[in-house]
Amino acid sequence: MTNQNQIAVFGATGKVGKELIQQLSQAGITAIAVTRDKDKAKALPYIQWMEADMNDINSLEKVIEQCDMIFLASNVNQNFTNEQNNVIKVAVKNAVKHIVKLSSPGADKNSENFIARPNGEVEEYLKTSGVNYTILQPNTFMQNWLDYFAETIQKERKIYEATGEGKKPFLDTRDIAACAITVLTNSENHINKTYLLTGGESVSYGQVAQAISSAIKEPVTYISMTSEQAKTRMKSFGMPDMMINTFIAIAEGQRNGKADFVNKQVEELLNRKPIDIYKFAEDYVQYFK
Ligand SMILES: NC(=O)c1ccc[n+]([C@@H]2O[C@H](COP(=O)([O-])OP(=O)(O)OC[C@H]3O[C@@H](n4cnc5c(N)ncnc54)[C@H](OP(=O)(O)O)[C@@H]3O)[C@@H](O)[C@H]2O)c1
């Protein structure tokens, strides 16, 4: 399959972007994968790597003048809003047809949450930019566990979280990438829409521990911490207070049942069920052994 609209993927080395370029390549869809450091590039058929920095307008011009569609993702940092808005600005100047922005649930420029606020600021700028857009607001990624738990599971067979028995519909980043492809390849059906994406089932960390236990064939225990214990733990990793407060609020939301909300959006975009925690644990088993 070939594609008439050239797609540029910003965040192509990130959790969602790397799955997106993999799936675009497998589908035979040409795309430009953007990184600040070409040493991180993974050669894939149909994928051309280019270096650009969202802080550097000239480097953005060189990528964006070659594309019609943009997938926009980057990690939240102090410059996030300016960086992503630079991409939107250059896209408008170059008459890009459509931007798919990876955002977060509850994105709101007035939020105190350090993830929701900058995503909300960019959403607002994008909505008023005049370019066609689709906003994806995915729930928390299963792939975060590869950073957060893999080590304690390997060393202690334990997961530490402060969410009690509270549940959340975690999502596999491969499904988020697949939703992005649906939108990028049928953009006329998704103009100026915002999709809240959830996994197929809300699960507790006790259930996540069970899924990983069954994949590695050894018991894994979920240690349910209090918020105070979680704060002390995060401080010991040197995390700034602003981040700790947001993570504690997110954990408390899950513990109190506020995150326990499932919709059918992913299934509607993909015509199949979302990936569940058992498949995730099997596919990534080597990270937990
Ligand atoms: N993690 C979650 O559970 C979760 C849940 C919901 C929403 N989200 C949202 O997902 C987004 C992050 O996506 P992700 O997790 O896929 O990304 P990620 O894994 O954090 O990777 C960040 C990507 O952004 C690129 N990047 C960062 N700064 C850049 C710059 N100045 N210029 C060009 N590229 C830059 C990096 O590229 P190089 O380093 O290669 O240059 C990298 O590919 C955020 O908006 C976040 O709010 C995350």
The ligand as a MOL file (V3000), in Angstrom:
LIG
                    3D

  0  0  0     0  0            999 V3000
M  V30 BEGIN CTAB
M  V30 COUNTS 48 52 0 0 0
M  V30 BEGIN ATOM
M  V30 1 N 3.0050 7.8500 29.3930 0
M  V30 2 C 1.6940 7.8190 29.5160 0
M  V30 3 O 1.1160 6.9440 30.2040 0
M  V30 4 C 0.8390 8.8360 28.7810 0
M  V30 5 C -0.5620 8.7300 28.8870 0
M  V30 6 C -1.3520 9.6400 28.1860 0
M  V30 7 C -0.7530 10.6270 27.3990 0
M  V30 8 N 0.6030 10.6980 27.3180 0 CHG=1
M  V30 9 C 1.1820 11.7700 26.4710 0
M  V30 10 O 2.0520 11.2170 25.4870 0
M  V30 11 C 2.9860 12.2330 25.0920 0
M  V30 12 C 4.3750 11.6390 25.0940 0
M  V30 13 O 4.4290 10.6110 24.1110 0
M  V30 14 P 5.4170 9.3790 24.2470 0
M  V30 15 O 5.2790 8.8080 25.6440 0
M  V30 16 O 5.1920 8.4960 23.0930 0 CHG=-1
M  V30 17 O 6.8210 10.0940 24.1340 0
M  V30 18 P 8.1590 9.7120 24.8760 0
M  V30 19 O 8.3450 8.2240 24.9370 0
M  V30 20 O 8.2470 10.5110 26.1410 0
M  V30 21 O 9.2630 10.2600 23.8430 0
M  V30 22 C 9.4410 11.6180 23.6000 0
M  V30 23 C 9.6600 11.8310 22.1180 0
M  V30 24 O 9.6260 13.2290 21.8500 0
M  V30 25 C 10.7310 13.5860 21.0680 0
M  V30 26 N 11.1440 14.9550 21.4210 0
M  V30 27 C 11.2250 15.4790 22.6630 0
M  V30 28 N 11.6040 16.7710 22.5990 0
M  V30 29 C 11.7820 17.0540 21.2760 0
M  V30 30 C 12.1890 18.2110 20.5640 0
M  V30 31 N 12.5110 19.3490 21.1960 0
M  V30 32 N 12.2500 18.1530 19.2290 0
M  V30 33 C 11.9670 17.0110 18.5530 0
M  V30 34 N 11.5640 15.8680 19.1710 0
M  V30 35 C 11.4880 15.8930 20.5240 0
M  V30 36 C 11.8260 12.5700 21.4020 0
M  V30 37 O 12.6630 12.4760 20.2730 0
M  V30 38 P 14.2740 12.3740 20.3300 0
M  V30 39 O 14.6940 12.2080 21.7520 0
M  V30 40 O 14.5790 11.1600 19.4720 0
M  V30 41 O 14.7300 13.6270 19.7090 0
M  V30 42 C 10.9820 11.2950 21.6070 0
M  V30 43 O 10.7810 10.6450 20.3830 0
M  V30 44 C 2.8310 13.3910 26.0860 0
M  V30 45 O 2.0620 14.4260 25.5080 0
M  V30 46 C 2.0620 12.7490 27.2380 0
M  V30 47 O 1.2800 13.6890 27.9620 0
M  V30 48 C 1.4190 9.8340 27.9830 0
M  V30 END ATOM
M  V30 BEGIN BOND
M  V30 1 1 1 2
M  V30 2 2 2 3
M  V30 3 1 2 4
M  V30 4 1 4 5
M  V30 5 2 4 48
M  V30 6 2 5 6
M  V30 7 1 6 7
M  V30 8 2 7 8
M  V30 9 1 8 9
M  V30 10 1 8 48
M  V30 11 1 9 10
M  V30 12 1 9 46
M  V30 13 1 10 11
M  V30 14 1 11 12
M  V30 15 1 11 44
M  V30 16 1 12 13
M  V30 17 1 13 14
M  V30 18 2 14 15
M  V30 19 1 14 16
M  V30 20 1 14 17
M  V30 21 1 17 18
M  V30 22 2 18 19
M  V30 23 1 18 20
M  V30 24 1 18 21
M  V30 25 1 21 22
M  V30 26 1 22 23
M  V30 27 1 23 24
M  V30 28 1 23 42
M  V30 29 1 24 25
M  V30 30 1 25 26
M  V30 31 1 25 36
M  V30 32 1 26 27
M  V30 33 1 26 35
M  V30 34 2 27 28
M  V30 35 1 28 29
M  V30 36 1 29 30
M  V30 37 2 29 35
M  V30 38 1 30 31
M  V30 39 2 30 32
M  V30 40 1 32 33
M  V30 41 2 33 34
M  V30 42 1 34 35
M  V30 43 1 36 37
M  V30 44 1 36 42
M  V30 45 1 37 38
M  V30 46 2 38 39
M  V30 47 1 38 40
M  V30 48 1 38 41
M  V30 49 1 42 43
M  V30 50 1 44 45
M  V30 51 1 44 46
M  V30 52 1 46 47
M  V30 END BOND
M  V30 END CTAB
M  END
